[in-house]
C-alpha cells in the first residue's frame, strides 16, 4: 500500500491517502464491495468533511473469474504495448483468462458487473451499438459510450449515462438474452483477442474491428 498527499479542493487541507494499487478480491473481498458502492476512490476530508473522487492506477484481480483489469486514468497511448510486451510461455496461456484496460472507475465497475453477469464485454459493446442504432430517431446524439451495463440481483440492463438531451430522464434497456446469444455466435470470432493479452475493449476498439455506424 502506497501513501500520497493531496490538498482538499474545498478547504485545501492536506490529506494523506492510502493507495491500494493491487486489489485481489479473493483475499480482500471488501475492496470489491467498495468499488461497487463507489467508496473505493472516494476520499473524505477530515477537516471540512468534503468528499472527493480521486482515481489512480489500480490492478484489479479476481482469480475465481480469471479476470484481471488494469485501471489507468489518462494513460499513455503505448500502455497496451507495454503490458503485452512480455511473452507468456505457451504452456501458461489460458484462453479463458480475461485481461482488460479501462480509463476510469465507471468502466472498471462495468467490467466487474459484466463478469458477475457472465457476459462477454466484447459482445456487449456490439450490443450497445445495436441499441444506439435503434435509438437514433428519437435520441440522435446518443453514443455507445453513453450506455453503462448493470447487473443487480439477477437483473440485467443498460442505463443511458450522462445523456444531455434527455432532460434528466434516465433510460433503462433490458438485456435480451436471445439477441446476446445470436451476437455471440455470429461475431465473437471476429472479436477475438490473443490469449493472455490485454485489450481496452470499448466503442473505439469495436469500431476498429466491425463497421459500426453511430
N, C-alpha and C positions, 0 to 999 in steps of 0.2 A: 504494500500500500504506500503510495506516494502522497506527499502533502504539498499544497500550493496555496499561496496567499493572494487574495484579491480584495479590492475595495467594494463595499456595498454601493450599488449605483444610486441608492436613495439617500444614505447618510454619510457615505464614504468611510464608514468604519472598516478597519482591516479584518478580514475573516480568513481563518485557516481552514482549508477544505481538504478532506481526505479523498484521494483519487483511487478508486477501485478499478485499476486498468485491466485486470484479468478477472473475469467472472465465470466460475464453473458452477452451474446450478445444481450439479449432482452433489456437491459438497456444501454449497451455500445457497439453498433454495430461497432464502429470504430476499436475495438480490433480484431474483426473477419477479417476485411479488412487488418489489419496489419499482421495478421498471414498468410493470403492468399498471400500477396505480399512479404512476407519474412522479413518485418520490425520489427515485434514484438520482436524478440530475437536479433536484430542487434543493437549494440552499437557503436556510433561514438566517437572517442577520440577528445575532444575539443582542444587538444594540437597539435597533428600531423595529425588529420583527418582520421587515420586508422580505419577501421570498423571491429568489432569482433563479432562473433556469440557466445552469452552467453545463454545457455539453463539452465533452472531451473524449479523446480516443479510448475506446473500450473493446477488448476482445471478449466476446460472449460465447461460452461453450456449453452445450447441452449434449453430453456423450450418449445419453439414452436415445436421443433422437438423431444422433450423428450430425448435429448441427453446430456449425461454427460461423459466427458473424462478427466481422470487424467493423465497428462504427468509427468512422474517421471524418469528423466535420471539416469542411473546406479542404479536403485532401488534394494532393498534387496529382497531376494528370497521369504520372507514371506509377501510381501506387499499385495498381494491379500487376504491372510488370515486375515490380519489386517483390510482391507477395508470391508471384508464380515463378520466380527465378530459380527456386530450389527444386531440384529434380527429386521426385519420390521414387524409391525403388519399386520396380514392377510388382513385387510380392506384397508391398504395403498399400497398393492402390485399392480404394474402396469405391465402387461405382455408386453406392447408396449414400455416401457422405455428401453433405451439403456445405459449401464454403461460399460465403457471401460478403460483400462490402456494402455498407449503407452510409449515408451522409448525415443523418440526424436521428434523434430519439424516436420520432414518429415512424420512420422507416424501420428502425430496429424493432419497435413494438409490432409492426405489421408482419415482419418476417417471423417473429416468435409466434404470433397468433396463427399464421398460415401453417407452421409446423404443428401447432397444437390441434388445428383443424384437419390435419392430414392432407393438406393441399400443396400442390407444386406451385411455387411462386412464378415460374416461367409461364405456365398455363394461365395463371391468374392475371398476369399482365396482358395477355391476349384477351382474356375475358373482359377486362376493363375496357380495352379498345372497342369491343363489340358494344358494350353498354354506352360508351361515349358516342359511337356512331348512331345508335338508336335514339339518343337524346338531342341530336343536333338541331332538329326542327324547333324544339321548344327552348332549349338552352344552347345556342350556337357557340358560345365561348368556352364551354366546359372542356377540360383536358383530362387525359388519362391520369395525370399526377394529382388531380383533384379528388380522386376516389381512394378511399382507405378501407381495407378489409378488416372486419371484426369477427371474432368468434367468441361467443359468450353463452355459457350454459347450453351448449349444443346447437345454438342458433348461429347461422352464418349470414352475413350481409355486408354490403358496401355502403359507405357513407360518403356523400359529397363533402369534401373537406375544404373550407375556406373559399367557397364559391361566391364571388362578389355580387353577381347579378341575381341571386336567388332571394334577395330582400329578407335575409335572415332565415329563410326556410332551409331545413336540413332534410335532404332526400335520402331515403334508405331503399336499397335494391337488394332483394334476397338472392342468394346463390341457387341457381338451377343445377342440380346435380347431373341431370341428363346432358345439358349443354356442356358442363365442365368435362364430363367423360368423353363426349364427342370431340372437343377441342384437344384433349389429351391424346386420344387415339390418332387424330389426324395431324397434329402439329408437333408433338413432343420430340420426335426425331429431328425436326428442323431446328429445334431449340436446345440441342444437346450441348453440354459443357464437358470438357475433358475431366476425367476423374481426378479428384484432389486438387482442382484448380479453383481459385477464387473468381467470382464474377459479380459485377454490380448490376443486378437484374432490375431494370426499371423501364420506363417508357422509351428512353433513348436506346437502351440495349435491345429492346424488342424491335424498334424501327430499323435497326441495322441488320435484322435477320428476316423480318417479314414486312411486306408492304402494307403499312398501317396508315390509313387516312385519318387526319384529325381536322 
